[in-house]
Amino acid sequence: MELGVLGLFIAVLILCLATGFSIVYALLFGFLLFFLFGLLKGSSAKVLLKASLDSVKKVSTIIIVMLLIGALTASWRASGTVALLVSYASEVVTPQVCLFSTFLLNALLSTLIGTSFGTAATMGVVTMTMCVSMGVSPLWAGGAVLAGAFTGDRCSPVSTSAQLVCLVTSTDLYKNMALMVKTGWLPFTVSSLIYLAVGLFSDTKSASVDISSVLSREFVLNWYLLIPVFVMFGLVALKKDIKITIAASIAAASAVFMTVQGADWMSTAKMLVYGYQCRDAQAGSLMDGGGLVSMVQVSLIIMVSCTYAGLFEQTGLLKHIEGLVASLAARSGKYTAIVFTAFLTAAISCNQMLAVILTEQLCKKIEPDRQKMAISLEDTAIVIPPLLPWSIAGAVPVATIGAPQTCVVTALFLFLLPIFGIIRHSFSRISGSTSCRS
């Protein structure tokens, strides 16, 4: 019966993806399906509703943060902050290091703004265009953009993914960030070197794309547009509350929008709610977006997904799968089991949010250490979904930049992170077994 319920849920998810309907509908169907399963198993409606609401209450903080991030991305676009960063980037990219620069620039911007989709829609579009105009293979260029965009999505202090991992594991953001650097520096370095080598040995040419002139038609571009960046990362360095940090950066960007770009209070308030819209159509293809409204659907996905945790715990729907995960962990190790589970949940859920929640739910017994669980989720459930062509996490950025779907095979950092993790944990198990025998 449990497998039948999960199978029906997966079928509806696939149907929504295939027909273009929002995944929210599939998730709402899942809630009703799992709720009905709980009733059939003997739980009362009151108990099931309480379990669901308790799970939603746990994500109230992250919903606030996500709405703030929507306003942040809009204010950085409107103030010209993102435009200035993109303009600087377009001037330093050369044919020989185009692929390497594409990876680094998208990683930098995604770390600054904390969103893979926003990075793909701005820096991703620019660097993809420049790579193609320089003769770089779209397969490699798309992979470099995708890998870079999810570098910050994983470890940025303003990433909704990082916030969600903190929430489900009850861990500290700044401790997680330090651990992510520790586990991520080697795969990041290896990825960078491979992109550099591929670029150096590729047949490239000079580009004729002048991004700066396009953006200067819409924005006044000066160094002080970086003030919102300095404010945010200054407060991050001081380890201030992330909500206060984001709000302060929004205030700084809004002030820049009004004083430098000439906006009034009414247009500023509208921008924060509905996102920024450029007057120039060509610049708008790069800079439009953001706003509180842009985060409504994602917030709904998180809220509905989180009800599943309470329902699964109350109904025991995942107990059989938990047993399979425990068996795999006993044979192959905890981390390998988490990687496999993350792949399975990402393939089923087609998005990062539910993959994180389900992976934590299925693996919390094999990895009771919350800090280790947090970094394991960051290195698996966050980076695996974009590698699946049918997942929203990968399909949307790839479509945005106009890359072939097969470019996921060259998103090296996303592959190397869990692979290096498996190698690292395998050596630890071998060392531990050797020590025990000694």
N, C-alpha and C positions, 0 to 999 in steps of 0.2 A: 504493500500500500504506500509506504514511504517513497519507494522508487517511482511509483506511478504518479504521485503528487509532484515530485521534483521533475519528472519527465514532462508533465503537462505544463509546468511553469517554464521550462526550457523551450518548449515548442512555441508558447505564446511570445517569449522573448525573441525568438528567431523570426516569427511572423511579423512582429512589429518592425524589426530591422529590415526585413525583406520588403515590406510595404511602405516604409518611410514614416510610419507613425512614431510619435515620441515614445521613448522607453518608459516614461512615467506611467503610461497606460498599462504596460506589461507589469510594472512593479505594483500598481494598484490591484491588478488582477491577482498577482502573487500574494498580496496581503489578504485578500478575501479568500483565496484558496487555502492558505496556511491557517487562517482563522477558522475556516470550516473544518479543516483537518483536526484542529484542536478541539472543536465541539464534538466531533465524532469520536475522539479519544477520551472524552469524558470531562474535559475542562469546561468550566462555566464561562459564559460570555464576559462576565464582570472580571474574572481573573485574567482572561486573555487580553481584554482592553487595558487593564492595569499594567500588564507586562509590556504591552506595546507602548503605552504612554510613558512608562518609566524609561524605556529605551530612547524615546524621542527627547525626553527632558535632558538626557545626557549630552545631546548634540546641540542644545540651545546656544551654547557659547560659540560653537563653530559656525552656526548659521549667521550669527551676528558678525563674526569675522569675515565670512564669505560675502555678505552684503557690503561690508566695508571695503573689501578687496575690489568688488565691482565698481564702487565709487572711486577707489584709488586708481584703477586702470583708466577710467574715464578722465580723471583730473590730470593724470600724467600725459595722456594724449592731448587734451585740450590746452594745457600749459605750454606744450611744445617740448616737454622733457623727452618723450619717446622719439619725437622727430629729430631732436638734436643728437641723441644716441645713434639713431639709424644713419643720420647724415655723416657723423664722424666715422661710423663703420664703413660706409660706402667709399670713403676716401682712402682707407688703409688696405682694402682688399686688392691684391694683385693676382695675375693668372697663376703664378707658380705656387702660391700659398692659398689659393682661393678655397679649396676644400677644407684645409686646416682652419682658416679664418672663419669659414661658415660655421663649423662646429663650435669654435670658441666664442664667437659673437652671439650665437643663439643661446649658448650656455650662460653667458654673462647677462643678457637681457632677461632670460627666464629666471635667473637668480634674483634680479632686481625687481621684477614685477610678479613673480610667483605663479605664472600661468603659462602652460604650454600652448594653449589655443591662442592667447594674446600674442605670444612670441611668434608663433607660426604666421599669424595674420599681419605682422609688422616686419620684424627682422627676417623671419623665414621667407616671406614673399620677396623681400629685397635681395637677400643672399642667393635664393634660388634663381631669381632672374639674372643676377650677375654671373652666377656659375654657368648657366646655360649659354649666356651670351659670350662667355669665355671658352666655350667648347667642352666644359666638364660634363661627364655623363650624368643625366638626370637621376639615374639609379643611385650613384654615389652622393650627388648633391642632396637629394631628398633624404637619404639616410643620415647625412651629417646634420641637416636641419632638425630632423626628428629626434636624434640622439641629444643634440644640444638643447632643444626645447624642453625635454623631460629631465635634463640635468638639474635645472632650477626648480622644476615642478616637484622634484624629489626633495631638495634640500633648502629651498628658499625659506626664510623666516615668515614670508607672507604667502606661502603656498597652502592652498586648501587641503592638499594631499597630506602635507606634513602635519597640519593641524588635526586632521582626522586620525592619523596614526597616534598622535599624542593622546587624543581623546579616548580611543578604544583600548589603549594600553595603559592609560593613567600615568604617562611619563612626561618629563620636562622637555620642552621644545629645544632649549639650548644644549642640553646634554645629548639629545638625539642628533642635533646638527654636528656636534663634535665627533660623535661616533660615525656619522655619515661621511665625514671627511676621512676618517681613519680607514673605512672599508672601501671608499670610492676613489682615493687618489691614484691607486695603481691601475685599475681599469680605465680611468679617465686619461692617464698618461699614455697607456698603450694605445687607446683609441686615437689620441691626438697624433701620436707618431705614425700610425698607419695612415690616417688621413693626410698627413704631411707627405709621406712617401708616395702615396697614390697620386697626389697632386703634382709632385715634382717630376714624376715619370709619365705624366699624361701630356697629350698634345693639346695645349691651350693657346688662347689668343687674347688680345686686349679687348676690353668691353667698351661699349659706347653709351652705357647707361649712366645718366647724370641724375642721381636721386636727390642730391642737395638742391638743385635748381627747382625740382618739383616741389619739395617741401618748403622752400623759402617763399614760394608764392602764397602759402597758407599761414606760415608762422614767421615771427621775428626770431631768428636763431642766434642766441648769445649764450655764453658759458653759464650765466646765472639761472638759466632754465634747469640747471642741475641741482638747485637748492632743495627741491623735494627729495632727491636722492640722498643728499648729505644729511637731511633731517632724519630720514628713515633709518639709514644705516648708522648714524650717530646714536640714535636711541636703541637700535639693536645691539650695538657695541656695549651700551650701558645696561643691557638686559632688562629694559623696561617692558611692561605689559604690552603684548602685541597689539591689542585693540587701541591703546593709547598711541603707540608707535604709528600705526596706520592712519589714525585720525589726525595726528600732527602732520604727517606727510600730505594728506588730503588738503588740510588747511593751507599748507605752504604752496601746494600746486594750484589751489584755487586762487590764492593771492597773486601768484604769478600770472595766471590766466587773465585776471582782471587788470592788473597793472601793466603787464608787458604786452599781452595780446589784445587788450582793449575791450574785454567783456564786461557786462554789467551783472548785478546781483541776480536778476531773473534768469538770464541765460546760464549763469553758473549753477544755480539750483537745478535748472532743467537738465543741464549736462550731467550732474551727479546722479540724477534719477534715471534718465533715459539714455545716457551715453553721449559721446561727442560725435558731431556730424560736421565734416569739413565743408567749406564753401566751394573749394576746388575739387572737382570730381576725381582727378588723377591722384591728388593727395589723399582723398577720401578712401580710395581703394587700399591704402596703406594704414591710415590712421583712424578711421571710423570705428566706434564700438565702445564697450565698457558700460558702466552704469549699474545702479542697483537692480534694474529690471533684468539685466543680462544674467544675474545670479539666481533668479527666481526658480527656473527649471532645475538647475543643479541643486538648489536648496531642497526642492521637493524630492528629488532623487535620493538625497541623503536622509531626509526625514522618513520617507517610506521604507528605504532600505534598512534603516535602523530599527524599525518595528520588527523586522525579521529576527533580529538577535533575541528579543524578548519572547517571540512566539516559538522559535526553535528551542530555546531553553525550557520553556513551559511544556512543550509537546514532545520533546525528545526526538524531533524529526530527523536530526542529523546523527543520531547515536551510532547507526550502522556504519556511516561514512567515517565517523571519528575512530571507530575500531580499525578500519582499513588504514587510516592515517597512522594510528599507533603502531600497527604491524609494520608499515613501511619504515617508520622511524626506528624501530628496533633493528631492522635489517640494514638500512642505509644511512641512518643518522637523522637527527632532528631537522637540520637545515635542509637536507635533500627532500625530506617529507614536506617541509614548508614550501619549497620551490615547486614541487609537484602539485600541492594543494592550491597554490597561487595560480598556477597555469590552469588548473581545472576550473577554479572559481571565476577566473577572468574569461575563460572560454564560454562559461555558462552565462555569466552576468553581463558580459560585453561592456563593462565600464570599471574604472578603478575603485570607485566608492564601495560598491557592493563586493568587489573582490577583496578589498581590505577587511571589511566587516566579516565576510564568510570565512576567510582564511584565519583570522584571529579566533573566530568561534570554533573552527574545526581543530586548530592546533594549540589552543591554550593549555590543554592537558599535557601535551608532550613537551611544551616549553613554558613552564610556570614563571620563569624569570621575565618580568615585564619589560625590562630594558633590552634584553636580548630579543624578545619578541618584536619590540618596536623597530630595531635596526633590521631584523629579518624581514619585516613587512616592507620597510623602505627599499630594501634590496631585491624584493621579489614582487609583491602585489602591486607596487607602484610602477615598476618598469616593465613588467611582463605584458599588461594589457595593450600598450601601444604597439607591441610586436604582432598582435593578432589582427589580420586585415578586416575582420568583421566586427572588431571592437570600436566603439565610439572614440576611445582614447587615441587610436592610431588612424582611423579612417578620416576623422575631421581634419586634423592637421595636414595629412597627406593630400587630401582634396583641396585644402586651402592654398597650398603652395603649388599645386598643379604637378605633383611628382607621380611617377608610376607607383601603383600599390606594392609592387615588389621591392621598393626601396627599403622596406622594413628589414631586409636581410643585410643592409649596410649600416643600420643604426647600431654601430659597434658597441657603444657604451652600455646600451640596454641589454645586450647579450652578455657582455663580459662581466657585468656586475654580479649576476647570480652564478655564472660559471666560476669566477674567481672565488666566490663565497663557498661553493661546493668544494673546491680544491682546498681552500683554507681550513674548512671544518673537517675535511677528510684527513688532512695531516694532523689536526688536533686529536682526532679519534685514534689514529694510528699511534701517535705519541703517548696518548693516555693509556692505550692497551699495552704498549711496551713497558711503560712505567709500572703498571699493575703486575705484569709478569715478573718484572725485576724484583 
